């Protein structure tokens, strides 16, 4: 085990594994040469994007996501590059830069570059900071599991229309779906640049581990908020700490049998209790996963009764860079709105493209862009910008 300081660093409340310093330096050098060579034969728009990426190759940002004002390549991007073949690097970096610009400039692309598909809205835990504790939510009509054919229909359109990133998750625990392994197999036959799974890790069977790794999922995010049994089980109600630890350790043992696996693992936690120790959590989990992150919890357990914040005027970037598809085909702009007050359509009646460019999405974006966000429920109560 390397010294903790060599493997981890703080950044805006986030703990990241950014790989060994020399490995990252070597990667950034190779990447800079590759970009410089590609720029010479690139059309103007691609050249502009690659020049922006080249500027980032001098540093590694502490941010994980693509919707941050980061100054360098993120840990997520670095890890993707380290685990994928060099011939795919340029396409990936162009996608990430386009996503970054769409998100920050609030422009509407032809089709969402990032789509989150909900296998199920059902969850087996009742985490204290999650909307699953809202008893008005955990019943009909909000609970259900996506039909496999509907899932395939959504994936097919995303693949045909150029979506590059897919996440399996949203309001529920995806591994509860009986067809979860079939979903992974279907995704693996497409050419997405990123496939991510968010899971609480409680149902991570050996078969599911193999299905994830066979599908070459790029990122498995384990929702865990502590490195001790007492704190974990206070937060992740109904969860058993020893079972989650066992499952995550088993996943890594199995991953070691897959040569050159591109799958990166991350512990992603939120701070909701004063006795949560970032340092202890980091020490415990950094020996078991590739990245460890923890940040303050957003008030998502009862979105609709949060106090209105009239100072919020910044347009939400999620209206421009992604969409969510619920188990029943409902399309929603985010999952802060977990009861779908802002639903923009349904893929059982229209295509994703029609919904993305439809009146409901257009009106919602316009209201945000002209500073009327505070007139929309629950946008007026949401801290995400």
NORJO-V800654 format. One record per residue. N is the residue number from 1. SS is DSSP state (a for helix, b for strand, c for the rest). BURIAL is # if it has 16 or more other C-alpha atoms within 10 Angstrom, else .. Layout:
<<N/SS/BURIAL> <N/SS/BURIAL>>
//
This chain:
<<1/c/.> <2/c/.> <3/c/.> <4/a/.> <5/a/.> <6/a/.> <7/a/#> <8/b/#> <9/b/.> <10/b/.> <11/b/.> <12/c/.> <13/c/#> <14/b/#> <15/b/#> <16/b/#> <17/b/#> <18/c/#> <19/c/#> <20/c/.> <21/a/.> <22/a/.> <23/a/.> <24/a/#> <25/a/#> <26/a/.> <27/a/.> <28/a/#> <29/a/.> <30/a/.> <31/a/#> <32/a/#> <33/a/.> <34/a/#> <35/a/#> <36/a/.> <37/a/.> <38/a/.> <39/a/#> <40/c/.> <41/c/.> <42/c/.> <43/c/.> <44/a/.> <45/a/.> <46/a/#> <47/a/#> <48/a/.> <49/a/#> <50/a/#> <51/a/.> <52/a/.> <53/a/#> <54/a/#> <55/a/.> <56/a/#> <57/c/#> <58/c/.> <59/c/.> <60/b/#> <61/c/#> <62/c/#> <63/c/#> <64/c/#> <65/c/.> <66/c/#> <67/c/#> <68/c/.> <69/c/.> <70/c/#> <71/c/.> <72/c/#> <73/b/#> <74/c/#> <75/a/#> <76/a/#> <77/a/#> <78/a/#> <79/a/#> <80/a/#> <81/a/#> <82/a/#> <83/a/.> <84/c/#> <85/c/.> <86/a/.> <87/a/.> <88/a/.> <89/a/#> <90/a/#> <91/a/.> <92/a/#> <93/a/#> <94/a/#> <95/a/#> <96/a/#> <97/a/#> <98/a/#> <99/a/#> <100/a/#> <101/a/#> <102/a/#> <103/a/#> <104/a/#> <105/a/.> <106/c/#> <107/c/.> <108/c/#> <109/c/.> <110/c/.> <111/c/#> <112/c/#> <113/c/#> <114/b/#> <115/b/#> <116/b/#> <117/b/#> <118/c/#> <119/c/#> <120/b/#> <121/c/#> <122/c/#> <123/c/#> <124/c/.> <125/c/#> <126/c/#> <127/c/#> <128/c/#> <129/c/#> <130/c/#> <131/a/#> <132/a/#> <133/a/#> <134/c/.> <135/c/.> <136/c/.> <137/c/#> <138/c/#> <139/c/.> <140/c/.> <141/c/.> <142/c/#> <143/c/#> <144/c/#> <145/b/#> <146/c/#> <147/c/#> <148/a/#> <149/a/.> <150/a/.> <151/a/#> <152/a/.> <153/a/.> <154/a/#> <155/a/#> <156/a/.> <157/a/.> <158/a/#> <159/a/#> <160/a/.> <161/a/.> <162/c/.> <163/c/#> <164/c/#> <165/b/#> <166/b/#> <167/b/#> <168/b/#> <169/c/#> <170/c/#> <171/c/#> <172/c/#> <173/c/#> <174/a/#> <175/a/#> <176/a/#> <177/c/#> <178/c/.> <179/c/#> <180/a/#> <181/a/#> <182/a/.> <183/a/#> <184/a/#> <185/a/#> <186/a/#> <187/a/#> <188/a/#> <189/c/.> <190/c/.> <191/c/.> <192/c/#> <193/c/#> <194/b/#> <195/b/#> <196/b/#> <197/b/#> <198/b/#> <199/b/#> <200/c/#> <201/c/#> <202/c/#> <203/c/#> <204/c/#> <205/c/.> <206/a/.> <207/a/.> <208/a/#> <209/a/#> <210/a/#> <211/a/#> <212/a/#> <213/a/#> <214/a/#> <215/c/#> <216/c/#> <217/c/#> <218/c/#> <219/b/#> <220/b/#> <221/b/#> <222/b/#> <223/b/#> <224/c/#> <225/c/#> <226/c/#> <227/c/#> <228/c/.> <229/a/.> <230/a/.> <231/a/#> <232/a/#> <233/a/#> <234/a/.> <235/a/#> <236/c/#> <237/c/.> <238/c/.> <239/c/#> <240/c/.> <241/a/#> <242/a/.> <243/a/.> <244/a/#> <245/a/#> <246/a/.> <247/a/#> <248/a/#> <249/a/.> <250/a/#> <251/a/#> <252/a/#> <253/a/.> <254/a/.> <255/a/#> <256/c/.> <257/c/.> <258/c/.> <259/c/.> <260/c/.> <261/c/#> <262/c/#> <263/c/#> <264/b/#> <265/b/#> <266/b/#> <267/b/#> <268/b/#> <269/b/#> <270/b/#> <271/b/#> <272/c/.> <273/c/.> <274/c/.> <275/c/.> <276/c/#> <277/c/#> <278/a/#> <279/a/.> <280/a/.> <281/a/#> <282/a/#> <283/a/.> <284/a/.> <285/a/#> <286/c/#> <287/c/.> <288/c/#> <289/c/#> <290/c/#> <291/b/#> <292/b/#> <293/b/#> <294/b/#> <295/b/#> <296/b/.> <297/c/.> <298/c/#> <299/c/#> <300/c/#> <301/c/#> <302/c/#> <303/a/#> <304/a/#> <305/a/.> <306/c/.> <307/c/.> <308/c/#> <309/c/.> <310/c/.> <311/c/.> <312/c/#> <313/c/#> <314/c/#> <315/c/#> <316/c/#> <317/c/#> <318/a/#> <319/a/#> <320/a/#> <321/a/#> <322/b/#> <323/b/#> <324/b/#> <325/b/#> <326/c/#> <327/c/#> <328/c/#> <329/c/#> <330/b/#> <331/b/#> <332/b/#> <333/c/#> <334/c/#> <335/c/#> <336/c/#> <337/c/#> <338/c/#> <339/c/#> <340/c/#> <341/c/.> <342/c/#> <343/c/#> <344/c/#> <345/b/#> <346/b/#> <347/c/#> <348/c/.> <349/c/.> <350/c/.> <351/c/.> <352/a/#> <353/a/.> <354/a/.> <355/a/#> <356/a/#> <357/c/.> <358/c/.> <359/a/.> <360/a/.> <361/a/#> <362/a/.> <363/a/.> <364/a/#> <365/a/#> <366/a/.> <367/a/.> <368/a/#> <369/a/.> <370/c/.> <371/c/.> <372/c/#> <373/a/#> <374/a/#> <375/a/.> <376/c/.> <377/c/#> <378/c/#> <379/a/#> <380/a/#> <381/a/#> <382/c/#> <383/c/.> <384/c/.> <385/c/.>>
//
